[in-house]
Every structure is written in structure tokens, then in C-alpha cells.
Amino acid sequence: GLNVMIRAVVQSNIFTGYSIDSVSPNVASHLQFADDTLLLGVKSWANVRALRAVLVLFEAIYGLKVNFHKSMLVGVNIAASWLSEAAAVLSYVVGKVPFMYIGLPIGSDPRRLSFWDPVVSRIRTRLTGWKSRFLSYGGQLVLLKSVPTSLSVYAISFFNAPS
């Protein structure tokens, strides 16, 4: 679906991804997790037009709707006026760093304890829901050992947590 379309425009040099390293040709263009997509690209009107075209084509081909008003455009070291214009073309809102992507604050420092607040909060929320009197003590113990562990491992797989 969308992953294939994005790869095609990147390989055709229609969309220019973000170069991770100036020495080697490592370019990141997108990350996908379920129905969340994070696109990374250089500041250019060509990228804005390519992105808009890909999303409109995706809707037409697959019959799925992209919620443009929940989508955001975030820039690093880019003038606010340019971001506002580009966001208007895309029907996006302008976002700020750090922002949340699949439950993690992107653009924040993972060495700071506050970075991990969303992970701790999600575990706390899950545990609160398990106070059901319909679960046996053994059932509660199994849930307690499995789900918070997987949430933590998921977060730590992206970033190194402070000790």
C-alpha cells in the first residue's frame, strides 16, 4: 500500500528523504507502524507536492481516507512561515518537537527521566484496568508479568533508558 508508493517516489527521486550521514549514502524517507506513517524529507516544495500526490493517489487506489487534519508537519531548523505554507498545502497542522509517534516522544532526550513518563503512564493505566475482581490472582500475575514488560521492551528497543 502506502509503503510501496512511498518507496517508488523515493527511488524515482520524486521525494528526497533525509540524509542521516553526510559520509555514507544512508537516507531515511519513512517509518511505518500499523496505520501510522512518519515521513522524513528535506525542505522542498517538490517534496510537499510529491507527498500530497502520493496521499491523494493512495486514497483513490485503496479507497481509504487519510485524515489530513490529524496529520502534522514538523520542521527542524525551518522557518515557521514556510512550515505554515507547506502545512496549508497539505491540509496538515504545524507540529512542534517533541511530538508523539507510536507512544514515544520523538525529538526528546531519552536520557532524561521525563522522556519515559508516557511509558510509565501507559503501564500504570493498564495495571489500573486489571484490578478486576473477575480475574484470579494467577491471571492478574500473568498479565502483570507480560504486558508491562512488552510495553517497556518496545520502548527500550528504540532508545536506551537511563539506569
Secondary structure, 3 states (H helix, E strand, C coil): CHHHHHHHHHHCCCCCEEECCCCCCCEECEEEECCEEEECECCCHHHHHHHHHHHHHHHHHHCCCCCHHHCEECCCCCCHHHHHHHHHHHCCEECCCCEEECCEEECCCCCCHHHHHHHHHHHHHHHHHCCCCCCCHHHHHHHHHHHHHHHHHHHHCCCCCCC
